[in-house]
Amino acid sequence: MEQIVINVEDKSILRSLRKILNSINGVSIVRTTKKRKRGLDEAIEDVKAGRVYTANNSKEMFKHILG
């Protein structure tokens, strides 16, 4: 079995494209889902990118947040 990936920028033609492809014998459409990042994965990326702030105590943290 061969696979072809088609990138479609104009979403308005997707319905027509699906009908055409489904009408061809031997062709099937596999729906893909985007892999969503979990909160933990996003947090790890933040740490790696240096987007973190540390405070010695709560007063220092609130001073930094509230200005």
Buried (B, 14 or more C-beta within 10 A) or exposed (E): EEEEEEEEEEEEEEEEEEEEEEEEEEEEEEEEEEEEEEEEEEEEEEEEEEEEEEEEEEEEEEEEEEE
